[in-house]
């Protein structure tokens, strides 16, 4: 399935980090920004989400909790969890929740782009966008 313009949901309560993610992915996606897990779910109820980047530690609703609820709405959409507290237990919980992958902070631009490109290739088989992402 190739989509005209994929929508990427970025949820992070750190404005600077969220801004950096937006700067990286703006050329490739229509962005949906959220400052919390709750806001991410509210936006996802009204916007189609093709991919999601979720910070693990946000107020009230964690990235993992938001991921679980997002996957109920958008089963196919790959969700990537980003965390500074990378543990085997968290990875197991994320895998059980059908996360696409878990990235450890500090995360490099290359790691982010590679993970998103792999998610696009796996979920949507869109080699054109995958190649554009990988060539950055």
N, C-alpha and C positions, 0 to 999 in steps of 0.2 A: 504494500500500500504506500503510494507516494502522495504526500500532502503538499499542497501549494505552498503553505508557510506554516511550519510547525510552531506550536505554542509551548514555550518553556516556562514552567512555574519555578520561580526562585524564592524560597522562603528562608530568611535569616534575620534575626533581630539585630545583627551588627550592620549598621547602615554602610560602613566603609567596605566590609567584605561583600555585602550584597551588591553594592555599586561596582566593585571590581568584577564580580561574576557577570553582571549586566554588560559591562564594557567588553568582556571577552566574547559573549554570546550574541550581542545585539546584531552583528552583521548576518547572523545565520537564522535567527528565530524571532518571532514576535514574543516579547517578554511579558510575563505576568509576575509582578513583584508583591511579596507579602512580608510583613514584619513579624508575623507569628504563625504558629500552626493553625490557630483558629481562623485567622485572616486567609490563609492559604486554602482552607476548606470552603470558606465563604465564596472566594473567587472561583474555585473549582466547581462550585454548584452552578455558576452562571457562565463560565468560560470553558471551552474544550481544552483539556490539558493533554499534550502528547508526551511530554517528559517533565520530570520534576527534580530539582536539586533542593534538598532539605537539610538545614542545619539540625544537628541532633539536639542541642541544648537551647531551647527557646522557652519563654515564660509559659507556664501552665501546660500547654500541649507540646510534648517533645516532637522532634522530627520523626521518630519512629512511630509514635501514636498517630501523627498526621499521615504518615505513609500508609499505615494500616487502613485508615479511613479512605484515603485517596484510592487505594487499590480496589476498594469496594465499588467506587464510582467508575474508575478507569482501569479496568483489569489489565489491558495491554500496555498502558503507559509505563515506561521504565522510570523507576524512582531511585535516585542516587542519594545516599545519606552521607553527610560530611560531618566529621566529629574530631575533636581533640582528644577524646577519651576512647580511643580505639582498643577494644578488647575482644577476645575470642567469644565471650558471652554475647556482646553486642552484635558481633558479626553473625552468630548463630540466630539471635532474635531477629535480625534484619533479614536473613535468608528465609526464616520461617514466615516472615511478613511479605515475602516475595520482592524484597529490594533487589534492584539490579546489581548494585555493588555498594560497598562502604569505602569512602576515601578518608584517609587520616590527615588531619591538619597538623602542621602546615602542609597544604597541598600545592603542588606546582601547577602552573598554567598547562603544561604538557599533560600531566596526569588528568586534569579536569577535561581537557579537550579530547584526549584519548578515550576516557570513560564515556563521554557524551557521544562521540563518534561510534563507538562500539555499540552503545545502546540504540542509536538510530539504525545502524546496520542490522542488529539482531531483531529489533521489534518491527521495523518498517521496510527493511531490505532496500533502503534508499542509498544506492552507491554514489550518486551524484553529490548529495549532501555530505555523506561520510568522507568522500575524497576531498571536498572543500574544507571540511573541518580539519582533516589530517594534514592538509597542506599549509596550515597556518603556523 
